[in-house]
Amino acid sequence: MLEEPFERFRKGLVKCRDYIFTFYEDPLIPLDNNVSERGIRKLKIKLKNSAVFRSDLRIDAFLDLHSVVETAKKNGQTAYNAIRALFEATDSPLVPIAE
């Protein structure tokens, strides 16, 4: 009974054996995807604590800002500089265009 799932697992490992343990050779490659999971943890806590964002506009703004901050962190930039760059961009949807 256990032989079939084990054999499927073994064949899967054999199929990707050239790259499945790449993180052993290159220390810059993380051995899990916890970075992504940590990135959304704040969102889950915010939703759990407040239970509601009260409007679609607020949740969209929060998610957009969160995305910018997390992307900046993952690229070695500060959240402040990333947000400031948004406001300095002339084509930013955050900056109202004077008519």
Stockholm file with secondary structure:
# STOCKHOLM 1.0

chainA/1-99         MLEEPFERFRKGLVKCRDYIFTFYEDPLIPLDNNVSERGIRKLKIKLKNSAVFRSDLRIDAFLDLHSVVETAKKNGQTAYNAIRALFEATDSPLVPIAE
#=GR chainA/1-99 SS CCHHHHHHHHHHHHHTTTTTTHHHHCTTSCSSCHHHHHHHHHHHHHHHHHSCCSSHHHHHHHHHHHHHHHHHHHTTCCHHHHHHHHHHCTTCTTSCCCC
#=GC SS_cons        CCHHHHHHHHHHHHHTTTTTTHHHHCTTSCSSCHHHHHHHHHHHHHHHHHSCCSSHHHHHHHHHHHHHHHHHHHTTCCHHHHHHHHHHCTTCTTSCCCC
//
